[in-house]
Amino acid sequence: MPELPDITIYVEALARRIVARPLVRIRAASPFLVRTAHPPIQTLEGQTVAAVGRSGKRIVITFEGGAILALYLMVGGRLHWRADGAKIPARVGLAALDFAGGTLVLTEASKQKRAAIHILADEAAFAALAREGLEPIGATLAAFAERLRRENHTLKRSLTDPDLFSGIGNAYSDEILHRARLSPIRLARTLTGDEIERLWRAPSASLTEWIDRLREGAGEEFPEGVTAFREGMAVHGRFGQPCPDCGTAIQRLVYAENEANYCPTCQTGGRFLADRSLSRLLRGDWPRTIADYEARTAAARERIAATPLE
């Protein structure tokens, strides 16, 4: 799912292309894309864009008449800037917004079409839709601590809860927790004051760094290849690869449709975290420490090496 850094770069690229330009036409390929009935989506046609912004993981396009188009990309949604009147791609294409000077195409690669557009009459209507998570960049320590302690979730869940923090998802929560040297399964209310301060500093540092990286990578071009797996990430998507800080193999904790990636040395005091299904399967074979993991890995390599080839 595109998160705060990716959405920020999308917003900047869109602002350069559509602010002060009229929306000529909207073409929707899916009847399920637009989740609101009033005002009708066609009422935006002919209106001029006043601003493009971000609210959580939503892209918010505000028109001079006050109406708002809020776009939620969800997991597989992506944006593409194409020439005037570009066709909506087959299978993955959801919509095209024709502006004076180019067309914004919305696609979604996943089979479950979850991307959504909401058309709101004004700011008040949008406020009823928007989540009230705290913006992690620039938040005060006091505000951050209050949000964190509001619910006694695991840190992974707390950071990704849109009612607590804005714009953070599965990928960047991994990076933030690694930078803060904290376990993804620590409960929020068990953190000491020093640990909360470390966690408070980590989102601003990590997210700002990635905004700068993505901005530099995109330049003046429209951002393509938006992904949750980035070269240069410390732990996310790097299962089995060495931690860039200590060299320990990155591990992962799989649950539901998500996973938490972490370094046992940097974040969990050398302990391996086990998800329920894998723990039941492996039982006593689950490695508890780095030394245990390395010993079992070495033994497995020896068995493979000693197995004669057929």
BASENU-550698 format. One line per 4 residues: their letters; for each residue x, y, z negated of N, C-alpha, C, CB. Coordinates in pm, whole numbers, plus 50000, padded with zeros to 5 digits. Glycine has a CB too. Example, Ala and Ser with C-alpha at 12.3 -4.5 7.8 and 13.67 -1.06 7.14 Angstrom:
REM residues 2
AS) 51319,49431,49220,51230,49550,49220,51320,49670,49220,51131,49553,49095 ~ 51285,49775,49292,51367,49894,49286,51290,50003,49213,51408,49940,49428
This chain:
REM residues 310
MPEL) 50085,49880,50000,50000,50000,50000,50088,50124,50000,49905,50001,49877 ~ 50063,50218,50091,50138,50344,50085,50116,50413,49950,50095,50438,50201 ~ 50227,50451,49886,50220,50512,49754,50265,50657,49763,50306,50434,49653 ~ 50283,50720,49647,50307,50864,49642,50414,50913,49740,50346,50903,49503
PDIT) 50534,50852,49748,50633,50902,49844,50587,50893,49989,50763,50826,49828 ~ 50526,50780,50025,50480,50762,50164,50365,50858,50196,50435,50617,50187 ~ 50270,50873,50103,50158,50963,50126,50207,51107,50138,50055,50951,50013 ~ 50306,51143,50056,50362,51279,50063,50419,51308,50202,50470,51297,49957
IYVE) 50491,51212,50258,50551,51231,50391,50443,51235,50499,50653,51119,50422 ~ 50340,51151,50485,50226,51158,50576,50163,51297,50572,50121,51051,50541 ~ 50140,51349,50451,50075,51479,50434,50157,51590,50500,50055,51511,50285 ~ 50289,51587,50478,50375,51690,50536,50373,51683,50689,50518,51674,50485
ALAR) 50378,51561,50743,50376,51546,50889,50243,51590,50947,50404,51400,50928 ~ 50133,51559,50879,50002,51601,50927,49985,51752,50921,49892,51533,50846 ~ 50032,51811,50811,50018,51957,50796,50084,52031,50910,50077,52003,50662 ~ 50200,51982,50954,50270,52048,51065,50192,52037,51195,50409,51988,51083
RIVA) 50105,51936,51206,50039,51909,51333,49894,51953,51340,50046,51764,51360 ~ 49823,51960,51227,49679,51984,51238,49628,52107,51163,49606,51865,51187 ~ 49706,52164,51070,49658,52284,51001,49640,52397,51101,49756,52326,50888 ~ 49528,52466,51089,49487,52577,51177,49444,52528,51315,49602,52676,51192
RPLV) 49422,52398,51329,49373,52344,51456,49236,52281,51435,49472,52239,51515 ~ 49149,52290,51536,49015,52232,51521,49016,52080,51542,48918,52297,51621 ~ 48927,52013,51471,48902,51872,51495,48800,51863,51609,48850,51798,51365 ~ 48845,51816,51722,48762,51816,51842,48658,51704,51839,48848,51802,51967
RIRA) 48703,51585,51800,48612,51469,51805,48661,51362,51708,48603,51412,51949 ~ 48566,51286,51653,48598,51171,51568,48542,51046,51635,48540,51188,51424 ~ 48627,50947,51650,48584,50819,51708,48610,50709,51605,48658,50789,51843 ~ 48507,50642,51560,48520,50534,51461,48487,50402,51527,48428,50559,51338
ASPF) 48580,50307,51520,48559,50175,51580,48487,50082,51485,48691,50114,51623 ~ 48494,50110,51355,48431,50024,51255,48318,50097,51185,48535,49976,51153 ~ 48200,50037,51179,48088,50103,51111,48105,50106,50959,47959,50033,51145 ~ 48201,50029,50908,48222,50020,50764,48329,50116,50714,48259,49879,50726
LVRT) 48394,50188,50805,48505,50274,50766,48457,50394,50685,48580,50322,50888 ~ 48351,50458,50728,48301,50579,50661,48207,50536,50549,48227,50674,50763 ~ 48243,50570,50426,48169,50520,50309,48067,50620,50255,48266,50485,50198 ~ 48049,50732,50324,47949,50830,50282,47854,50858,50399,48016,50961,50234
AHPP) 47731,50898,50364,47631,50927,50468,47604,51076,50483,47501,50855,50435 ~ 47627,51151,50378,47599,51295,50381,47719,51372,50325,47470,51329,50300 ~ 47767,51472,50398,47720,51512,50531,47768,51412,50637,47771,51653,50566 ~ 47699,51406,50751,47740,51315,50858,47882,51348,50907,47642,51323,50976
IQTL) 47954,51249,50948,48093,51268,50989,48103,51362,51108,48157,51134,51023 ~ 48001,51362,51193,48006,51447,51314,48002,51596,51280,47890,51412,51406 ~ 47959,51631,51159,47955,51773,51122,48095,51834,51113,47882,51791,50990 ~ 48198,51751,51106,48335,51802,51100,48387,51842,51237,48428,51698,51039
EGQT) 48325,51790,51341,48373,51820,51476,48355,51969,51506,48298,51734,51580 ~ 48462,52030,51554,48462,52172,51583,48513,52257,51468,48326,52215,51619 ~ 48527,52198,51350,48577,52274,51235,48730,52275,51236,48523,52213,51102 ~ 48788,52382,51183,48933,52400,51180,48990,52355,51046,48971,52548,51207
VAAV) 49102,52289,51052,49168,52238,50930,49231,52354,50854,49276,52130,50966 ~ 49201,52362,50725,49258,52467,50641,49381,52417,50565,49154,52519,50542 ~ 49380,52289,50524,49491,52237,50444,49491,52085,50446,49483,52288,50299 ~ 49608,52027,50422,49621,51883,50405,49692,51860,50273,49699,51816,50525
GRSG) 49637,51773,50190,49697,51748,50060,49685,51602,50020,49633,51835,49955 ~ 49722,51576,49895,49719,51440,49840,49646,51441,49707,49862,51383,49824 ~ 49566,51339,49683,49504,51316,49553,49522,51169,49522,49352,51358,49552 ~ 49613,51137,49430,49646,50997,49406,49706,50937,49532,49522,50919,49362
KRIV) 49643,50832,49582,49689,50769,49707,49600,50808,49825,49691,50617,49692 ~ 49515,50907,49805,49430,50956,49915,49495,51073,49987,49292,50998,49861 ~ 49474,51079,50118,49510,51195,50198,49384,51280,50210,49567,51155,50339 ~ 49395,51407,50177,49278,51495,50170,49293,51606,50274,49263,51555,50027
ITFE) 49203,51606,50372,49201,51708,50476,49085,51803,50447,49188,51644,50619 ~ 49116,51930,50420,49014,52030,50388,48994,52122,50508,49055,52112,50262 ~ 48868,52147,50541,48835,52230,50655,48794,52370,50609,48722,52166,50737 ~ 48802,52467,50699,48776,52607,50664,48636,52630,50612,48800,52695,50784
GGAI) 48542,52545,50653,48406,52558,50604,48387,52501,50465,48311,52491,50697 ~ 48491,52437,50411,48483,52381,50276,48467,52231,50272,48371,52443,50204 ~ 48427,52168,50382,48410,52023,50385,48545,51952,50372,48339,51979,50514 ~ 48542,51829,50324,48664,51753,50299,48652,51615,50359,48693,51744,50148
LALY) 48758,51572,50426,48771,51433,50471,48879,51369,50384,48807,51425,50625 ~ 48842,51268,50305,48936,51198,50219,48962,51059,50276,48882,51188,50073 ~ 49087,51030,50301,49127,50906,50366,49206,50819,50268,49210,50934,50492 ~ 49157,50699,50244,49224,50604,50155,49273,50488,50240,49127,50554,50041
LMVG) 49405,50472,50251,49463,50372,50340,49459,50231,50283,49604,50409,50372 ~ 49446,50219,50151,49449,50089,50084,49578,50015,50120,49326,50003,50123 ~ 49575,49881,50133,49698,49804,50149,49754,49812,50290,49673,49659,50113 ~ 49668,49787,50390,49718,49773,50526,49695,49891,50617,49658,49657,50587
GRLH) 49637,49999,50568,49609,50113,50653,49734,50193,50686,49508,50203,50586 ~ 49744,50237,50811,49859,50317,50856,49809,50424,50954,49967,50226,50924 ~ 49885,50533,50962,49852,50643,51051,49955,50654,51162,49843,50775,50973 ~ 49909,50700,51277,49996,50716,51394,49954,50843,51468,49989,50590,51489
WRAD) 50052,50920,51511,50024,51041,51588,50047,51010,51735,50112,51161,51542 ~ 49943,51029,51816,49949,50993,51957,49909,51112,52045,49859,50872,51985 ~ 49925,51094,52175,49888,51199,52270,49736,51221,52269,49937,51163,52413 ~ 49695,51335,52322,49552,51369,52327,49470,51254,52386,49530,51496,52411
GAKI) 49361,51219,52316,49268,51120,52370,49319,50978,52367,49235,51155,52508 ~ 49418,50946,52287,49474,50810,52282,49365,50709,52246,49589,50802,52180 ~ 49376,50591,52304,49279,50485,52279,49299,50427,52138,49291,50374,52385 ~ 49188,50378,52084,49196,50306,51956,49245,50165,51986,49057,50305,51882
PARV) 49353,50120,51923,49407,49986,51953,49305,49876,51923,49534,49962,51873 ~ 49309,49772,52005,49222,49657,51981,49265,49587,51852,49226,49559,52100 ~ 49170,49523,51787,49188,49442,51666,49224,49524,51543,49295,49338,51689 ~ 49333,49601,51547,49377,49671,51427,49326,49815,51420,49527,49671,51420
GLAA) 49271,49868,51528,49230,50007,51531,49099,50031,51457,49217,50055,51673 ~ 49096,50135,51373,48975,50168,51299,48912,50298,51344,49006,50175,51152 ~ 48995,50398,51377,48939,50528,51413,49044,50613,51482,48885,50600,51289 ~ 48997,50717,51548,49085,50818,51608,49024,50954,51583,49106,50792,51761
LDFA) 49107,51047,51538,49064,51185,51516,49137,51272,51617,49093,51233,51369 ~ 49061,51327,51710,49118,51407,51817,49127,51553,51774,49035,51394,51946 ~ 49249,51604,51762,49272,51744,51732,49323,51814,51857,49372,51761,51615 ~ 49318,51944,51857,49377,52019,51967,49528,52000,51960,49339,52170,51961
GGTL) 49583,51923,52055,49727,51901,52057,49771,51760,52026,49790,51991,51963 ~ 49678,51671,51989,49716,51534,51960,49606,51458,51891,49841,51531,51876 ~ 49625,51325,51879,49525,51237,51820,49585,51160,51704,49469,51140,51924 ~ 49515,51161,51591,49554,51083,51475,49480,50951,51480,49525,51160,51341
VLTE) 49556,50841,51488,49497,50708,51499,49515,50635,51367,49562,50627,51615 ~ 49408,50575,51317,49410,50496,51195,49402,50349,51230,49295,50536,51100 ~ 49498,50271,51180,49497,50126,51202,49503,50055,51068,49615,50083,51292 ~ 49464,49927,51069,49476,49844,50950,49504,49701,50995,49347,49850,50862
ASKQ) 49621,49650,50957,49666,49521,51007,49600,49404,50935,49815,49510,50993 ~ 49557,49421,50811,49502,49310,50734,49364,49270,50786,49494,49347,50585 ~ 49328,49143,50763,49198,49094,50806,49086,49156,50725,49192,48942,50796 ~ 49111,49180,50597,49012,49246,50512,49025,49397,50530,49031,49205,50362
KRAA) 48931,49454,50599,48937,49597,50628,48893,49677,50504,48848,49633,50751 ~ 48990,49734,50434,48962,49805,50310,48980,49956,50319,49048,49751,50201 ~ 49048,50000,50424,49068,50145,50439,48933,50215,50444,49151,50177,50567 ~ 48928,50338,50393,48799,50405,50383,48814,50555,50407,48735,50380,50245
IHIL) 48710,50613,50466,48698,50758,50481,48574,50804,50406,48691,50799,50632 ~ 48591,50910,50327,48478,50974,50261,48467,51117,50314,48496,50973,50105 ~ 48346,51158,50350,48320,51295,50392,48245,51364,50278,48238,51300,50526 ~ 48303,51469,50225,48245,51541,50111,48213,51684,50151,48340,51539,49990
ADEA) 48105,51736,50096,48060,51871,50134,48152,51980,50082,47920,51894,50083 ~ 48213,51956,49964,48295,52061,49904,48384,52003,49795,48206,52174,49846 ~ 48459,52089,49728,48551,52046,49623,48479,51977,49508,48630,52165,49571 ~ 48362,52026,49473,48287,51966,49363,48250,51822,49394,48160,52048,49334
AFAA) 48209,51796,49518,48174,51659,49557,48297,51570,49557,48108,51658,49695 ~ 48409,51626,49599,48533,51547,49598,48578,51517,49455,48644,51620,49675 ~ 48562,51612,49365,48603,51592,49227,48530,51474,49164,48577,51718,49145 ~ 48407,51449,49206,48331,51335,49153,48387,51203,49203,48185,51347,49191
LARE) 48456,51207,49317,48515,51086,49376,48655,51060,49324,48518,51097,49526 ~ 48733,51165,49304,48874,51151,49274,48898,51091,49135,48943,51287,49284 ~ 49006,51012,49123,49049,50962,48993,49130,51071,48924,49132,50830,49008 ~ 49141,51061,48792,49206,51167,48716,49339,51122,48656,49113,51215,48606
GLEP) 49414,51045,48730,49545,51004,48683,49642,51121,48674,49601,50897,48773 ~ 49734,51113,48580,49834,51218,48561,49937,51213,48674,49904,51203,48424 ~ 49969,51329,48731,50074,51334,48832,50208,51307,48763,50076,51473,48906 ~ 50281,51204,48804,50403,51166,48731,50520,51261,48752,50444,51029,48772
IGAT) 50524,51330,48866,50633,51424,48891,50598,51557,48828,50660,51440,49045 ~ 50681,51600,48734,50659,51728,48670,50573,51723,48545,50597,51820,48765 ~ 50524,51604,48507,50444,51593,48385,50531,51618,48262,50377,51455,48377 ~ 50472,51677,48159,50546,51696,48035,50556,51563,47961,50477,51803,47946
LAAF) 50655,51553,47874,50673,51432,47794,50549,51405,47710,50798,51444,47704 ~ 50493,51509,47651,50374,51491,47566,50256,51437,47646,50336,51623,47501 ~ 50233,51492,47765,50122,51447,47848,50144,51303,47894,50104,51540,47969 ~ 50268,51272,47932,50301,51137,47977,50278,51037,47864,50446,51130,48027
AERL) 50326,51068,47744,50313,50978,47629,50167,50956,47594,50389,51034,47508 ~ 50086,51063,47602,49944,51050,47571,49876,50956,47668,49875,51187,47573 ~ 49905,50970,47798,49846,50880,47897,49891,50737,47877,49881,50927,48038 ~ 50019,50719,47850,50074,50585,47834,50010,50512,47717,50225,50591,47816
RREN) 49989,50583,47608,49936,50521,47486,49783,50514,47485,49984,50598,47365 ~ 49720,50572,47587,49573,50573,47590,49518,50432,47593,49523,50652,47712 ~ 49584,50342,47666,49546,50201,47672,49669,50117,47640,49487,50164,47814 ~ 49650,50005,47572,49763,49919,47537,49784,49812,47644,49741,49854,47398
HTLK) 49801,49858,47769,49829,49766,47879,49978,49732,47882,49785,49828,48012 ~ 50013,49634,47967,50154,49616,48000,50200,49739,48077,50178,49485,48083 ~ 50329,49764,48076,50381,49883,48145,50353,49877,48294,50532,49897,48121 ~ 50363,49759,48352,50333,49745,48495,50190,49787,48525,50355,49599,48541
RSLT) 50097,49740,48444,49957,49775,48466,49932,49922,48437,49865,49688,48380 ~ 49993,49974,48333,49971,50115,48298,50015,50207,48410,50047,50150,48170 ~ 50132,50183,48465,50184,50271,48570,50099,50267,48696,50326,50233,48603 ~ 50037,50152,48722,49959,50137,48845,49811,50163,48826,49978,49999,48901
DPDL) 49770,50199,48706,49630,50230,48679,49602,50373,48725,49596,50213,48526 ~ 49517,50392,48829,49494,50527,48882,49422,50621,48786,49415,50518,49009 ~ 49362,50565,48681,49300,50650,48580,49402,50702,48479,49190,50574,48509 ~ 49522,50642,48478,49628,50686,48387,49732,50769,48461,49694,50566,48320
FSGI) 49783,50715,48574,49888,50782,48650,49852,50784,48798,50025,50713,48627 ~ 49889,50891,48863,49847,50914,49000,49954,50872,49101,49813,51061,49019 ~ 49913,50790,49199,49998,50765,49315,50098,50653,49303,50070,50884,49347 ~ 50106,50585,49188,50205,50478,49169,50138,50343,49193,50267,50484,49026
GNAY) 50203,50258,49274,50151,50126,49303,50251,50018,49268,50111,50115,49447 ~ 50234,49904,49332,50314,49786,49300,50463,49807,49325,50266,49669,49381 ~ 50498,49869,49437,50639,49882,49474,50713,49977,49382,50651,49929,49617 ~ 50662,50099,49370,50738,50200,49296,50730,50180,49145,50689,50338,49331
SDEI) 50630,50108,49096,50630,50074,48954,50748,49982,48922,50496,50008,48913 ~ 50780,49890,49013,50899,49806,48994,51025,49890,48985,50912,49704,49108 ~ 51038,49986,49077,51157,50070,49080,51167,50159,48956,51157,50157,49206 ~ 51053,50211,48912,51051,50297,48794,51092,50219,48669,50912,50358,48775
LHRA) 51037,50100,48653,51068,50020,48534,51213,49974,48533,50976,49899,48525 ~ 51269,49947,48650,51410,49911,48655,51496,50030,48616,51448,49861,48796 ~ 51462,50147,48665,51539,50267,48631,51530,50296,48481,51488,50389,48712 ~ 51412,50269,48422,51392,50295,48280,51447,50182,48193,51243,50314,48251
RLSP) 51490,50070,48254,51543,49955,48180,51439,49898,48085,51670,49994,48101 ~ 51316,49879,48136,51207,49827,48055,51139,49710,48124,51106,49938,48024 ~ 51094,49615,48045,51026,49497,48097,50888,49533,48149,51015,49390,47989 ~ 50845,49473,48261,50711,49501,48313,50600,49453,48221,50695,49438,48448
IRLA) 50630,49360,48129,50524,49305,48044,50525,49364,47903,50537,49155,48036 ~ 50612,49461,47876,50606,49529,47747,50471,49600,47733,50723,49630,47732 ~ 50413,49595,47617,50289,49666,47593,50319,49813,47564,50212,49603,47476 ~ 50235,49899,47618,50262,50043,47614,50279,50094,47471,50150,50119,47682
RTLT) 50199,50046,47379,50202,50099,47243,50315,50042,47158,50071,50073,47176 ~ 50396,49952,47215,50510,49899,47141,50638,49978,47168,50532,49753,47175 ~ 50633,50074,47260,50754,50148,47297,50792,50247,47186,50733,50223,47429 ~ 50922,50259,47167,50973,50360,47074,50972,50496,47142,51117,50324,47026
GDEI) 50998,50600,47066,51003,50734,47123,51110,50746,47230,51027,50836,47015 ~ 51228,50686,47205,51336,50692,47304,51298,50618,47431,51465,50633,47246 ~ 51229,50504,47418,51188,50428,47536,51082,50503,47616,51133,50290,47494 ~ 50991,50569,47548,50892,50649,47619,50960,50762,47696,50788,50707,47521
ERLW) 51060,50823,47636,51130,50932,47705,51203,50878,47828,51229,51001,47610 ~ 51264,50758,47817,51329,50698,47934,51227,50672,48044,51401,50566,47895 ~ 51113,50621,48005,51010,50591,48105,50953,50718,48164,50897,50507,48042 ~ 50943,50823,48085,50893,50953,48135,50987,51011,48241,50878,51052,48018
RAPS) 51116,50996,48221,51214,51051,48317,51219,50969,48446,51352,51056,48253 ~ 51191,50841,48439,51210,50751,48553,51121,50782,48673,51187,50610,48510 ~ 50989,50809,48656,50907,50836,48775,50952,50958,48853,50765,50854,48735 ~ 50980,51068,48785,51024,51188,48857,51152,51161,48934,51046,51305,48759
ASLT) 51247,51092,48870,51375,51064,48936,51357,50970,49054,51474,51006,48836 ~ 51286,50859,49033,51271,50758,49137,51185,50808,49253,51212,50632,49080 ~ 51069,50864,49222,50978,50908,49328,51035,51025,49407,50844,50947,49268 ~ 51100,51119,49338,51162,51232,49409,51274,51184,49500,51216,51335,49308
EWID) 51352,51090,49451,51460,51035,49534,51405,50971,49661,51542,50930,49455 ~ 51295,50896,49647,51240,50830,49765,51167,50926,49858,51147,50719,49723 ~ 51106,51029,49804,51048,51133,49891,51158,51196,49976,50976,51241,49807 ~ 51270,51227,49914,51382,51287,49987,51436,51191,50094,51495,51326,49891
RLRE) 51447,51063,50059,51497,50965,50155,51403,50951,50274,51515,50828,50087 ~ 51274,50939,50245,51177,50922,50353,51166,51047,50438,51041,50885,50296 ~ 51174,51163,50374,51168,51290,50448,51287,51300,50543,51166,51410,50351 ~ 51404,51265,50494,51523,51270,50579,51514,51170,50692,51649,51243,50496
GAGE) 51461,51051,50662,51449,50948,50765,51351,50985,50875,51407,50818,50703 ~ 51241,51051,50837,51139,51087,50936,51178,51211,51015,51006,51110,50868 ~ 51247,51305,50950,51279,51430,51019,51153,51501,51061,51369,51403,51140 ~ 51150,51547,51184,51031,51614,51237,50935,51517,51305,51072,51721,51335
EFPE) 50974,51389,51313,50889,51289,51377,50777,51247,51282,50972,51167,51421 ~ 50671,51192,51340,50564,51140,51256,50612,51008,51195,50431,51121,51337 ~ 50592,50985,51065,50646,50865,51001,50581,50737,51052,50629,50873,50850 ~ 50661,50648,51103,50615,50516,51146,50689,50413,51059,50642,50492,51300
GVTA) 50644,50290,51064,50710,50185,50988,50694,50201,50838,50854,50181,51022 ~ 50583,50260,50794,50559,50275,50651,50540,50136,50590,50433,50366,50623 ~ 50614,50106,50485,50613,49974,50424,50642,49983,50276,50714,49882,50492 ~ 50602,49879,50203,50631,49873,50059,50770,49818,50034,50528,49787,49987
FREG) 50836,49769,50137,50967,49708,50121,51070,49791,50193,50968,49562,50173 ~ 51152,49861,50117,51248,49956,50173,51391,49911,50146,51224,50095,50116 ~ 51474,49923,50247,51617,49902,50229,51667,50005,50128,51694,49913,50364 ~ 51738,49959,50028,51789,50048,49926,51710,50044,49797,51790,50187,49978
MAVH) 51597,49973,49795,51525,49956,49669,51607,49869,49575,51385,49895,49692 ~ 51592,49893,49446,51672,49820,49348,51618,49679,49323,51675,49897,49217 ~ 51485,49666,49306,51431,49535,49271,51311,49493,49357,51390,49535,49127 ~ 51229,49586,49400,51106,49547,49470,51137,49477,49602,51018,49670,49495
GRFG) 51078,49358,49619,51099,49281,49740,51236,49219,49752,51075,49366,49857 ~ 51312,49215,49642,51451,49166,49648,51470,49040,49563,51547,49275,49602 ~ 51368,48957,49554,51376,48833,49476,51496,48749,49519,51247,48752,49491 ~ 51578,48711,49420,51695,48628,49447,51819,48704,49487,51663,48532,49552
QPCP) 51805,48832,49521,51921,48912,49559,51982,48977,49435,51881,49020,49663 ~ 52107,49016,49442,52172,49071,49322,52122,49210,49285,52321,49077,49344 ~ 52107,49232,49155,52073,49364,49105,52185,49460,49143,52050,49362,48951 ~ 52153,49577,49196,52258,49671,49238,52339,49725,49121,52197,49786,49314
DCGT) 52288,49712,48999,52359,49766,48883,52444,49662,48810,52260,49825,48787 ~ 52395,49537,48803,52468,49437,48724,52500,49309,48799,52390,49403,48602 ~ 52438,49287,48914,52466,49169,48994,52381,49048,48963,52607,49132,48977 ~ 52298,49052,48859,52210,48940,48826,52103,48923,48934,52143,48962,48688
AIQR) 52068,48798,48964,51965,48773,49065,51831,48831,49021,51952,48621,49093 ~ 51768,48907,49109,51638,48965,49081,51534,48853,49072,51598,49069,49190 ~ 51446,48863,48973,51339,48766,48954,51204,48832,48979,51345,48705,48814 ~ 51100,48748,48983,50967,48804,49005,50863,48728,48922,50931,48799,49154
LVYA) 50760,48800,48888,50647,48747,48812,50525,48763,48899,50629,48819,48673 ~ 50467,48652,48945,50356,48655,49040,50225,48644,48964,50369,48542,49144 ~ 50130,48731,48996,49999,48727,48933,49897,48786,49029,49998,48803,48798 ~ 49779,48720,49036,49672,48764,49126,49729,48788,49266,49603,48893,49071
ENEA) 49708,48910,49322,49758,48941,49455,49887,49021,49450,49653,49017,49533 ~ 49940,49044,49331,50059,49128,49316,50174,49050,49253,50026,49251,49232 ~ 50286,49117,49242,50401,49059,49175,50482,49170,49112,50487,48976,49272 ~ 50553,49135,49007,50645,49228,48942,50786,49176,48965,50614,49242,48789
NYCP) 50872,49262,49018,51011,49227,49042,51096,49296,48937,51056,49268,49186 ~ 51192,49224,48879,51269,49280,48769,51407,49214,48760,51194,49261,48637 ~ 51496,49281,48688,51629,49226,48662,51631,49175,48518,51741,49334,48687 ~ 51658,49047,48496,51661,48995,48359,51764,49063,48270,51687,48847,48362
TCQT) 51880,49095,48326,51984,49157,48245,51948,49300,48208,52117,49154,48318 ~ 51904,49378,48305,51878,49521,48283,51747,49547,48210,51877,49593,48413 ~ 51650,49456,48221,51516,49490,48175,51458,49399,48067,51425,49489,48289 ~ 51498,49275,48061,51430,49183,47967,51526,49115,47870,51355,49077,48045
GGRF) 51643,49174,47850,51736,49118,47754,51785,48979,47789,51673,49114,47621 ~ 51790,48948,47918,51838,48818,47962,51730,48711,47970,51945,48771,47871 ~ 51607,48744,47935,51499,48646,47939,51433,48643,48076,51394,48677,47830 ~ 51386,48523,48116,51311,48506,48239,51163,48505,48206,51353,48376,48313
LADR) 51086,48582,48278,50942,48588,48256,50875,48483,48343,50887,48730,48287 ~ 50781,48410,48284,50715,48302,48357,50568,48331,48373,50735,48167,48286 ~ 50517,48322,48497,50374,48334,48516,50308,48202,48477,50340,48373,48662 ~ 50180,48206,48447,50114,48091,48388,50118,47967,48476,49972,48125,48357
SLSR) 50087,47983,48604,50079,47866,48692,50214,47800,48708,50025,47906,48828 ~ 50320,47880,48727,50453,47823,48745,50503,47761,48615,50550,47929,48794 ~ 50472,47820,48502,50513,47765,48373,50448,47629,48349,50478,47862,48260 ~ 50319,47617,48385,50251,47488,48368,50312,47383,48459,50102,47502,48398
LLRG) 50352,47425,48579,50408,47331,48675,50546,47282,48631,50417,47395,48813 ~ 50631,47375,48590,50769,47340,48556,50786,47293,48412,50858,47459,48580 ~ 50698,47334,48324,50701,47297,48183,50840,47320,48124,50659,47150,48165 ~ 50906,47214,48080,51036,47229,48014,51149,47267,48107,51070,47104,47945
DWPR) 51126,47262,48238,51232,47296,48333,51243,47446,48358,51209,47224,48464 ~ 51154,47525,48299,51159,47669,48324,51282,47730,48255,51029,47738,48275 ~ 51369,47798,48330,51488,47858,48267,51449,47974,48176,51586,47907,48373 ~ 51505,47973,48054,51472,48077,47958,51572,48191,47957,51462,48017,47820
TIAD) 51696,48163,47997,51801,48264,47994,51876,48265,48125,51897,48238,47877 ~ 51959,48368,48143,52041,48376,48264,52137,48259,48272,52118,48508,48268 ~ 52198,48225,48158,52293,48113,48157,52223,47983,48197,52357,48097,48017 ~ 52101,47961,48148,52024,47843,48182,51993,47841,48331,51895,47836,48100
YEAR) 51953,47958,48382,51921,47970,48525,52043,47938,48611,51870,48112,48556 ~ 52158,47996,48576,52278,47975,48654,52324,47830,48648,52389,48068,48606 ~ 52310,47767,48531,52349,47627,48517,52262,47537,48603,52342,47582,48371 ~ 52132,47562,48601,52040,47481,48682,52062,47503,48831,51894,47513,48646
TAAA) 52091,47630,48868,52119,47660,49009,52245,47591,49055,52131,47811,49029 ~ 52349,47593,48972,52476,47527,49008,52456,47377,49021,52585,47557,48902 ~ 52377,47319,48929,52352,47175,48935,52276,47138,49061,52274,47129,48811 ~ 52180,47222,49099,52103,47196,49220,52193,47202,49344,51988,47296,49234
RERI) 52284,47299,49346,52377,47308,49459,52467,47186,49468,52462,47435,49448 ~ 52510,47136,49351,52594,47016,49351,52518,46895,49404,52645,46988,49211 ~ 52390,46884,49365,52310,46772,49414,52292,46779,49565,52173,46768,49345 ~ 52268,46902,49615,52251,46919,49760,52381,46885,49834,52207,47064,49793
AATP) 52493,46930,49779,52622,46904,49842,52655,46756,49844,52733,46981,49770 ~ 52611,46683,49739,52644,46540,49727,52549,46451,49807,52640,46499,49582 ~ 52440,46510,49857,52343,46431,49934,52394,46407,50074,52205,46501,49939 ~ 52412,46280,50115,52465,46253,50249,52366,46294,50358,52500,46105,50263
LE) 52419,46347,50465,52334,46384,50579,52295,46261,50656,52407,46483,50671 ~ 52169,46256,50698,52123,46141,50777,52164,46157,50923,51970,46125,50765
